[in-house]
C-alpha cells in the first residue's frame, strides 16, 4: 500500500507512533549509520547485529530487507520484556510522509506463521477497506517498510527507550548507556534517551534478574 493510505488508516485506528525494538548491539549499528536498517542491509554492510531465530525464514519469505514496526510499545502493553530486545525506537507516525517511494506493508499475521506459498493478499492488507480488521496493539499486525536498502533516518524519532534490568543487572545497563552516549557524541546525534521506569505489576525486572545472566546480557551487550 501507499504510505499516505497506510498513515490515514493508522491514524483512524488511533496509532500516532511506530515502535521498533532491538538489542543494544544492533541499536548501536543503527546509530552509527544514522537510522534504522533492515537486517539484510546491516548484513550487507557487515555491521554487528544480534542474530534472530527468524532470519533464515525471513530470507525465504522475502522480508529480510524490510524494517518492522509495531503499533504500540509491546513491553508497556504486555507488562513484560519485549522478545526483540531492550532498546525501543519510537517514531512519529509522520515518518510515513518521508516514505512515499516505498511500499508500506501491514501484515495480517506475524511472518513466523506465514507459509512460503501464501499470496500477497493473505500476508498483507491490500486496501483501506480491509483496515476494519486492523487492531491497534495486535502484536501480529506489523507495519513494515518493504525492501529498504538505506538507513531510515532519525528525523521523525521521538525518543529511544532502554529497559532497566534492575539493580542486580545494573552493570549491563550502565555499559549500554555509556556506549550509546559515546556513539551519539561520535556521530554528532542529538537524540533523547530514556531509561524505562516500569510499574510494580510489570514482570520485566523479575525476569531479567531471575534468569541466567546470559539471558539478560545478550539484550544489553555492546559488541559481538
Secondary structure, DSSP 8 states (H G I E B T S, - for coil): --HHHHHHHHHHTT--EEEEEE-HHHHHHHHHHTEE--HHHHHHTT------TTHHHHHHHT-TT-EEEBSS-HHHHHTS--TT-SEEEEEEGGGGGG-TTS-EEEBSS-GGG--TT--HHHHB--SGGGGGG--TT-TT--EEE-S--S-EESTTEEEEEE----GGGHHHHHHHHHHHHHHHHHTT----EEE----TT--HHHHHHHS-HHHHHHHH-S--
